[in-house]
Amino acid sequence: MRYPAVNSYHHSSLRNALRLLNLFSVDEPELQLEDIATALEIGQSTAYRLVHTLIEEGFIVRDPSAKSYRLAASVLALGHTIMTKVDLCHLSIPILEQLAGVSGETAHIGVFKDHQVLYLLKMDSSYPVHLLSHAGRKNPVHCTSTGQVLLAYQSEETIEQIINKGLTCYTSKTITNPIKIKNLLKTIRSQGYAVSQEELHEGVVSIAAPVKNSKGNVIAAVSIAGPTLRLNKQTIPKLIKQVQQASDRVSTKLLS
């Protein structure tokens, strides 16, 4: 495959735009035009055009009274989102390791992303099962316990959007009826956990519970998954408590 030639002017402008955004920091939250030109070693007229392009695109804003520029709220929010996920992963590692150890099953933590489950971490147990799951993998929300927990706390509009796209059937136990899905989500909100039995993979059961931030919003879900041989009527009640304890610990860690 041949790629188009890179325009050197556009490449230079893009590079300078990224370098400009990197100039802002906790110590330097605001910069004036001359500061930007000096730091990037470009003329003030070039710096002016660069700055106003970033303003038009919503990356930075200008403070008329101080004649300075600062990062826009959307960029700061993006940084916060990234750091939140980094913190979530960092704090979850020992908790997921312990959960995998006590439950004997593979443990995950996942978030809601683009109407799917995005798994951030996976911890194998002493008895790993081939589940086609890994950190960075995405799975459907309607037929996984992690997805069902995350979907249960989304807006009605988001739930309707996912249902209207169509609920793919993966096994004979996949729930594809909109009314049944809505009733299931209501039950999950009431009981505080989800159990998905062979809805995505035959012979595999998963259990998930929500992780909440300081505002009480559900931002992730902790889960375990394993074979029906081990996750059955006798063991599931105990495993539900273990998963809930783990998700509560992650929530508590986020508060500290």
N, C-alpha and C positions, 0 to 999 in steps of 0.2 A: 504494500500500500504506500502510495506517495503522498506526502503531506505538502500543503501549500507553503510557498516560501514565506518566511517571516519578514514583515515590513520593519526595517530597522528603526524608523521613526516611531511607529506605534509601540514597538518593543521597548524603546527607550522611555516613552511616555508612561507605559504601564509600570515599568521598573521604578520610575521616579514617583509614581502615585503610591506604590507599595512602600517605598522608602519613606515617603512623607507620612503615611499612616503610622509607620513604626517610630516616628519622631516623638509621638505623644506618649507620655508615661505618667505615673503617679506624681513624680517630681515636676514634670512639665506637662500639665493638663491643657495649657493654652499656649499658643505660639503666634507671633506676629509674622507678617509677610517677609520682612527682612531676615528674621531668624530662620525661616524655612528656606529661603534662597541661599543663605550662607551655609546651612547644614547640608543641603543637597548640591551645593556648588553649581548653582544655575543662576541665570539672571532673574531680576525681580519680575520682569514682564512674563517670563516663562513660568515662574512660580505663581504668578497671578492667574494665568490661564489654567494651570494645574489645579490650583485651589478651587477655582470657580467650577471646574468640571466636577470635582468631588462634592461640591455643595449641591450642584444640580442633580447628582446621583444619590444624594442623601447620606453621604459618608461623613461629612463634617458640616459644622455650622459656624456662622460668624457672629461675634459679639460686637455690635456697632459702637457701643460706648467705650470698649477697651481696644477696639480695632485689632482684635485677635481672633484666632480660630480654635475650635475644639472639636473633639469627636462627637458625632451625632449619637442620640440615644439608641438608635437601632444597632449601631456598631458596638456600643457598650453592652447592649442586651445580648448580642451574639457572643461576645467575650464571656459574659456571665454564664450563658448557656453551655459553652464549651467547658468552662471551669467547673460548672456544676456536675457535668458528666465525669470529668477527671476526678473530682472529689468523691463522687459516688463510687467510682471504680476503686479508688484507693481505700476508702473506708470499708468497702464491701468484701475485700479479699479475705481477711481473717474470718469474717462471719460466714462467708460461703464455704470456706475450707472446713470450718467446724460443722456446718450443716451437712456437708457431704460426708463428713466423718461419722456423725451420730446417726444419720438416716441411712447411710450406706448407698445413697443414690447420687446421680449427677445433679449438681446445683447450678443455677443460673441467676443472673439479674438482667432484666430487659426493660426497655423504654418504648414508648409509643412514638413511632417515626413514620411519616408518610403513609398513614393508615395501616401500618404493619407493626410487628414486634421486631425491635432491633436488640439483639443480645449483646450486652456490653462485656460480660464475663461468663466463663464456664469453668466449673471445678469438677473434675472427675472424682469418683469415689474409688473404693477398693474393688468395686465390681462394676466397672464401666460398661455401658451399653451403647452400641452403635446407633446414635439417634440422628445423625446428619445435622448436628447442631455445633456451633462454634461461635466464639466472639466475633461479632461483625455480621453474623448471619441474620437474615430477616425471615420471619414466618408469618402466616396469616393470623389475624387477631380472633376470628370467630371460632376457631377450632383448636386453640392452645390455651392452657390455663393462664399463662402469662398474658396472652392477648385478651382473654375474656376479662381478667381483672382490670387491665388497662382500659379496655373499651367500656366497662361498666361505669367508669368515672369520667367519660368524655361527655361533651354536650350532646343534647338530643339531635342537633343538626348533624354533628359528625357521625353519630350512630346511624342516622337515616342515610347519610351519604354512603357509608360502607354497605349497608343492607341493599340499597338501590343499585350498587355496582354488581350485586349478585354474590351469593355465598357459595363458593366452590365446594363440591362434595369430594372428600378425599377417601373416606371409608364409609362403610354402611352405618356408622354411628355419628358421622358429621351432621351437626344441626344446621339445616339450610332454611328452615321455616322462619320468617321474620318475627312472627308472634312468639314462637318458642324461644328465639334468641333474646327478644326483649324481656320475656319473663325470666330467663336465665340471668340476665344482667341485673335485674331487680333483686333476685335471690342473692347474687354475689354481693351486692351493696349491703344487703341486710346481714349476711352471715360473715362477711369480711374475708372470704377466700373463694377459690375456684378449684374444682376437680374436673379435669378433662380425661375421659376414659376412651382411649382408642379413636379419638376424633380426627387426628392427623395421621398417625401411624398405627396400624394394627398391632396389638400386643403391647402398646406403650401407654402408660398412665402418667399424668403430670398433675402437680398440686402447686398453686401459687397464692401469694398474699401480697397486699399493696404496701408500698413504701411511701411515706408522706413527708413533705417538707415542713418548714416552720409555720407555714400558713394553713397547714392541714390539707394541702392539695396532693393528690396521688401523682407522683412523678416517675415511679418505676414499680416493678414487681419482682419479688424473689420467688424462685420456683425450684422444684426438684422433678426429675423424670426417671422412670424406670419401668421394668417389665411388669405385666399383670401378675406374674408369678409371685412377685414380692409386694406390689402395691395392690392390695386386695381389701375385702371388707374387714378383715381382722387388723390389718396394719394401717390403713388409711387414717382413722381417727387420731392415732398417735403421731403420724407423719404430718398431719394438718397442723397440730400444735407446734411441732418443731419448725415448720415453715413460717408460721405466724410469729413465733418467737424470734426467728432470724430477721424477718422483715421489720419487726418492731425495733430490733437492735440497730438495724441500718437507719431507721427513722430517727432514733434517739441520737445516733452518732452525728447525723446531719444537723441536729440542734445544738450540739456542743462546739 
